[in-house]
Amino acid sequence: MYLVITRSFPPEIGGMQNLMWGLTKSLATLDIVKVFAEYHEKHIDFDEKVNFTIQRIDGPKIIRKYRKSYLVNEYIKENKNISCIIGDHWKSLELIKSEKKKICLIHSKEINHPISSIMNKRVLKVLNNVDFVISNSRFTKKLATNLGVKEDKIIVINPGVDPISKIPNKYFDEAEKLLKHKSKRLITVSRFDKRKNHEKVIMALRNLKEIYPDIIYICIGYGEEEENLKRLVKELKLNKHVLFLKNISNDLKNALVAKSNIFIMPSVIHKNSVEGFGIAFVEAAQYGIPSIGGKDGGASDAIIHEKTGLICDGNNLESIYASINQLLQNDKYKELGKTAKENSQRFHWNKIIEDYKRIL
């Protein structure tokens, strides 16, 4: 039996939620799974449809943490057939008292605290005392070892994806209406925050539209930088070339990705926030869309430079501009998109779970 302790789980939406959902579904094909997850107002309908048990913990955040750990520890005492405990975050395992095998996933931002700080010491106390630390990329592994995590505990296993489902034609029609017959199409699906670097893509667009008058940049998401980005678009007179969308259906989002030429997210390091992997690159690749990612972070685990996309310097506007232009010239994106689609199959959960099986 596998015990999964997670702070991020559907029906809440997000990259970590998708990761834990895919991993838990895959674990459930191997053995019985019990999940301890955060309360969500829409969890009942979701939980009834899964083939494993989910226990939801509610209450104020600080109380919830201690209540969850108490319930998990009691459950461990009462169930002797647990073979492995898997946490999505070091905090998920911090208060768990058990000699059972423990595995902790790491992603980058949550462990990136100054050496010898209180938070760094807490991180190391947990990670150096579990059996295995699963890093989402080579970059995150290097970050962890530099911060004091024992290298021999760390195994790199990239996040997985489910094979794509067919998108109903009506969503392709809706996507084309939104794209307004623009033929050069860039897209980003992510939170609007400094790290994702929408700002420099928009700045590059100012010059790119002189070469490609029919270019459009689709930004799907929400976040604290949304209004700043919209002001920048207005200042640069790019209203006809940038489209902001949020709260759209998953099918429409996927149709817009599939109808685009390039997925772009040239992430940078902002304060202690850094892109550990970038599952969105793989999701785009499944539709035959190549990506442009930043050199800071784990994008190079998801993008093979000059084969499935390009790695650029997200801090350098010229590098972003040149990368976009390189893929748009002579429709180079088509060639890389084909390779990206082929490469995306190695990230399917039925292959990724094999790496987990070796340590479970």
N, C-alpha and C positions, 0 to 999 in steps of 0.2 A: 504493500500500500504506500502511495506517495501523498505526503502532506504539503500543500502549497499555501504559503502565507504571502498575501499580496496587498499592496496599497493601491494598485491600479488594475481595474478589471471592468469589463463590460457589464452593463450597458453604457457605462461612461466611455466617452470617445477620446482616442489619442493613440500615439505610437506605442507607448508602454502598455496600454490596455490591449492593443492588438497583439503585441508580443506575448503577454501572459495568457491571452485567450488561445493563441495558436499553440503555445507550449503545453498548456493544460489539456487541450483537446488531444494533442499527440500523446501525452502521458497516459490519457484515459484509454488509449488503444493497447497499452502495455499492462496496466494493472488498475486496481481501484484507486480513485483519487478523491481526496477531501480538500476543499478550498475554504480558507478563511479570508474573507474580502470585506472591503468597506461597504457600508450601506449606500444604496442608491434608490431614489424615489421610484424608479421604474424597474427595480430588480425582479419583482415577483414574476412577471410575464417571461422575462429572460431566463430566470433560474429554473422555471418549470420545463424548459425545452432542452436542457443539457442532460448528458448521461453520467453525471457525477454530482456529488453533494456540495452545495455552497452554503456556508454559514456567514451571514452578513452581520457586521458589528456597527452599531450606530452610536450616537452621543457626541458631545463636544470633542474636538480633536485631541486635546491633551488627555482627557479621560479615556477616550476610545483606544488610544495606544496601550494603556495599562490594562484596560478591560479585555482587549483582544489577546494580549500576551497571557493573561490569567486563564482565559478560556482555552487557548492553545495548549498551555502547559497542563491543564487538567485533562484535556483530550488525550495528550501524549501518555499521561499516567494510566489512563483507562484503556488504551489501545496498544497492545504489545506487538501488533503485526505491521507497524509502520517501519518501512525499510529506509526511507529517505525523506528529509525535510528540505523544501526548496523555497527560498525567499527571493522576492523581486528586488530587494533593497536591503542594505545592511541594517537599517532601522527595523525592518520586519523580523530580524533574527536577534536583535540586541538583547531582548529580555527573555528569550526562549532558553529554558533549562532542560537540556537533554543530551545524552551521549550518542543519540542516533546520528547516522550520517547526515551532514548538512551541506547544502550547496547554496551559494549566494550569487545572484546575477549583479554585474556592475555595468554602468552605462557611460560614465565620465563625469558629468556635472555634479552628481551627488557625492562623489568622493574627492572632488577637487578643492581641498582645504589646505591652508598653509601647514607645512611640516611643523610638528610639535604644538600646533594649536589644540585646543580642547576637542574640536570636532575631528581633527586628524587622529588624535589618540583614540577617540571613540570608534572611528572607522577601522583602525588597525586592530583594536581589541576584538572586534567582530570578525573581520576578514582573515586575520591570521590564526583564528581558532575554529574556522570551518574546514571541512574536508576539501572542498573545491570551490574556487572562485571562477565564475563564467564571465569572461570579458566579451563584450559585443564586437570588438575590433582589435587589431594589432595596436592601434593608437591608444585605446583605453588600457590595454595591458601595460604598455610602456609608461603611461601616466600613473597607473597603480603602483608599479614597481618603484618609480621615482619617488612616490609618496610614502613608501615603506611597506607595501604589501609583499609578502614572500612570493618570489617569482615561481617557485616550484608548485605553488597551489593554483596558479592561474592557467586556465585553458581558454583559448579563443574559440568561441562558437558564435557565428553571425546570427542575427535574428532571421527567422523564416517568414515565408509568405504562403498563403493559400493560392492554389491555381485560380486564375481569374474566371469569373462567370460571364456568360453572354450578356451584353448590354442591350436592352430593348431598343429597337430602331427609333422610337419616339424621342429618346434622350439624345441620340445623335442629331436628330432634326432640331431639337431645342438648343443643343450646343452650337450648331451652325448659325442659328439666328443670333445668338449672343456674340459670336465671333465676327458677325457682320461682313462676311466674305473676305476678311483679311487672310492673306496667304502665308505670311511669315508669323509663326505663333510660338511664343514663349509662355511657360506656365510654372508657377510655384504653388505648392499646396503645403502650407505650414502655418504656425503661429506667426503673427506680426510682432517680432521682437528684434532687437538689435543684432543678435547673433545670426539670424537667418539672412540678413544683409539685402533685403529688398531694395533698400535705398540706393545702393550702388548699381543695381540692375536698372533701376529707373533712370539714374544719371547716364548710364551707358546708352539707354534708349534714345536720349536726346540727339545723339550723333548718329545712331543706327538708323533712325527714321529718315535721315537725309539720303541714305543708300537704299533703304527698304521702306518706301513711303506707306506700304500696306502692312507694316509690322504691328503686332498687338501683344501685350503682356498681360496674362490673366493671373490675378493674385487671389487665391482661395484660402480663406482663413479668418482669424480674428486675433486681437491682442492689443497691447498697450501702445504699439507704434502705428496703429491704423490711421488715426487722424493726422499724425505727422507725415505719413506717406501720401495721404490724399492732398495735403497742402503742397508737398513737393511736386506732385503731378500737376497741380494747378499752376504753380510758379513756373514750371518748365513748359507749360502749354502742351501737355501730353494727354489731355482728357480723352482724345479720340484714340489713343494708343495704349491706355492702361484700363483694365476692367477689374474692379474689386467685387468679390462675391463671398457670401457667407451663408450659413444655414441652408445649404442646398442639399438635395438628396445625394446619396452615395452613387447612384447610377448616373446622375448628371455630372458629378465630379469626375467619375471615371471616363465618361464620354468626352469631357473637355480635355482630359489628359490624353486620351487616345487620338483626339483630333489635333493635338498640338504637334509641333516639330521638335521642341527641346524642353526638357524639364530642367529648371535652373535653380540652384540654391547654393551660392558661393559662400558658405558659412565662414564666420570668423570667430575668434575667441573674444568674448565680451565679459570682462570681469572674471568670474570663475566659471562662466557658462561656455560650454564647448560642445560641438556636434560629435557624439560618440560613434555614430555609424551613419544613419540616414536611410531608414527603410523605404522612404518615399522614392529614392532613386531606383530601388529594385521594383517597387510597384509600378513605376512609370515604364521600366524596361520590359515588363510583361506585355505591355501594349506596343512594343517596338519603338519606344521613345528613348533616345539617348539623353544623358544628363551632363550638366556642368556643375561640379561641386568644388568646394574650397579645399585648399591644401591643409588648413588647420582643422584637425579632427580626423574622424575615421572614414571619411567619404571614399578614400582609396580602397577600402575593403569592398565597397559596393560598386565602384566605377573602375573599370580597367582603362587607364589613360590611353587615349587615341584608338581604342578598340570598341568600348561601349559608351564612351563619352570623353569628357576632358576634365582634368583637375587644374584649376587656376589659382592665382593668388587673390583671395577675396578682399584683401586690403588694398589692392592695386586696381584702380578703375580701368586702366589700359589693358590689364590682363583679362578682366571680365569682358570688355568690349571685343578684344581680339578673339577670345574663345567663342563668343556668340557668332561673330563674323565668319570665323573658320568653319563652323558647322552649317551656316546658312549659305555660304558660297558654293555654287554648283550643287546645291542640295546634298552636301556631305552628310547631313544628319540621317539620310535614308540608309546609307551604308552602315553607319555606326548603330543605328536603331535595329537593324537586322541582327547584328552580333549581340546587342544588348538583350534582345528577346531570347536568343538561344542561351545566353549566359544566365539569364534569370531563373532558369529551371533548376540550377544547383542550389537555389535558396528555398525551394519548396519544402514544406515541413516534413514530408515523408523522407527527405534526405537529411535535413538538419537534425531530426530526432535520433538518427543513427549515431551522431556524435555524442548526444546525451546518454544513449544506451550504454556506451562504453564506460561511463563513470557511475551510472545508477546502480 
